[in-house]
Amino acid sequence: PAVGDAELSESPELVRPNPPDPKLVEVAKNSASSDELESIQQTTPVEEIAPEVELAPPAEPPGPGDPEDRQAEP
């Protein structure tokens, strides 16, 4: 048998990962919270960035009388 076949027939040994240090978990949670807060505070509405631009209305699905629907029918 080839070397690759022997490797495939053996089942791999499962190794559990080490849990993260609780101090690191706490720091990461606090860091994420402050980053989210900063990004919310720094977000500027589109109306303030470009007040002269008119935003398009939200898209609506085509209705039964729309031309796209009639072309799709056989």
C-alpha positions as semicolon CSV with decimal commas, in nm:
position;residue;x (nm);y (nm);z (nm)
1;P;0,000;0,000;0,000
2;A;0,104;0,356;-0,064
3;V;0,212;0,586;0,217
4;G;-0,100;0,803;0,170
5;D;-0,333;0,504;0,215
6;A;-0,184;0,414;0,552
7;E;-0,229;0,769;0,675
8;L;-0,595;0,779;0,569
9;S;-0,688;0,452;0,742
10;E;-0,583;0,579;1,085
11;S;-0,833;0,794;1,269
12;P;-0,690;1,129;1,378
13;E;-0,650;1,194;1,748
14;L;-0,876;1,473;1,870
15;V;-0,706;1,737;2,079
16;R;-0,913;1,982;2,281
17;P;-0,805;2,345;2,253
18;N;-0,684;2,521;2,565
19;P;-0,947;2,758;2,704
20;P;-0,853;3,128;2,681
21;D;-0,730;3,308;2,989
22;P;-1,034;3,466;3,166
23;K;-0,843;3,795;3,195
24;L;-0,797;3,805;2,817
25;V;-1,164;3,729;2,762
26;E;-1,264;4,019;2,989
27;V;-1,025;4,260;2,817
28;A;-1,156;4,153;2,476
29;K;-1,517;4,211;2,584
30;N;-1,435;4,557;2,718
31;S;-1,236;4,642;2,405
32;A;-1,521;4,536;2,175
33;S;-1,770;4,742;2,372
34;S;-1,558;5,058;2,354
35;D;-1,488;5,005;1,981
36;E;-1,860;4,970;1,908
37;L;-1,936;5,281;2,110
38;E;-1,672;5,481;1,920
39;S;-1,800;5,364;1,581
40;I;-2,156;5,462;1,674
41;Q;-2,041;5,805;1,787
42;Q;-1,835;5,858;1,470
43;T;-2,115;5,762;1,230
44;T;-2,240;6,065;1,040
45;P;-2,582;6,047;0,872
46;V;-2,581;6,065;0,492
47;E;-2,796;6,378;0,508
48;E;-2,512;6,561;0,685
49;I;-2,243;6,439;0,444
50;A;-2,430;6,530;0,123
51;P;-2,745;6,733;0,201
52;E;-2,798;6,824;-0,167
53;V;-2,829;6,459;-0,279
54;E;-3,175;6,305;-0,294
55;L;-3,184;5,944;-0,177
56;A;-3,368;5,692;-0,391
57;P;-3,684;5,535;-0,248
58;P;-3,660;5,173;-0,129
59;A;-3,695;4,910;-0,403
60;E;-4,027;4,733;-0,438
61;P;-4,083;4,394;-0,600
62;P;-4,257;4,406;-0,941
63;G;-4,634;4,372;-0,926
64;P;-4,850;4,140;-1,139
65;G;-4,902;4,412;-1,404
66;D;-4,536;4,505;-1,446
67;P;-4,371;4,433;-1,785
68;E;-4,098;4,213;-1,630
69;D;-4,364;3,972;-1,499
70;R;-4,542;3,950;-1,835
71;Q;-4,217;3,869;-2,018
72;A;-4,134;3,590;-1,773
73;E;-4,466;3,411;-1,837
74;P;-4,477;3,156;-2,127
